[in-house]
């Protein structure tokens, strides 16, 4: 899909008035499949992951700096790679069927596809919480979190699409979306917990975050600890550092360059292969993380994920 999208989108931004992207099936906008192929190829000694991540992140960077309006109809499941195809566009329309998550810490990866640019820029510490826990957001919550820009009932999405296709410029797209999309009035499901999230996920380290959650002691905090205890300790520490760095970076491009270095390191790390096998290949949902605890994940190990690549392998030559 990335191999088809990248050249097509590159061409279209000089030929079309705008681009509209949607999922082809009934269940999802886009979710999964890529990481399984990458790990299976890696086990065979192939370098599919390096090439795939390079092309995928190049595509994310293109979408984030697209020269014409980019509209994503995110109806259904949108996770991982699907987030990268939608979240950097100007307009992201969700429905009651939309299910968003960035669950990468559960497979020994990190919230990539430009997640290090988008997530730290969400309200308060919400993005840090979503990145580390892989929490799922449904329906209008996807709008409330800032992942989507507009909300519409799925039964009306075909009419919206037809109306949008009559547009010739950005002004018409804006007016059509404002006219046809609804401002859902339901409270954000995480609203009662935002104060706690902002306080606990303000910790500078994973150990500090866990300590603040333990001190909080609420049921929500206890459930959050339980969720975090299942994730790759290395992934959580790497993801937290990545988001902290991303919050200070000036552009999506800079964040993607940094993410590519981390992705290459993940391809050589035990936890990514183990996480994907446990959740997607063996499906026993019982990954054996190495190191198995946060305490055993040294700062040197975390820092090694951010080491510069040989100059000719850096992503900046593609962006």
Secondary structure, DSSP 8 states (H G I E B T S, - for coil): -HHHHHHHHHHHTTT-SEEEEE-SSSSEEE--SHHHHHHHHHHTT--HHHHHHHHHHHHHHHHHT-SSEEEEEE-SEEETHHHHHHTTSSEEEE-TT-EEE--GGGGT--S-TTHHHHGGGSSTTHHHHHHHH---EETHHHHHTTS-SEE--GGGHHHHHHHHTT--SHHHHHHHHHHHS----S--TTGGGHHHHHHHTT-SSHHHHHHHHHHH--HHHHHHHHHHTTS-HHHHHHHHHHHHHHHH-S-HHHHHHHHHHHHHHHHTSHHHHHHHIIIIIS-------SS-SGGGS-HHHHHHTT----GGG-GGGT-
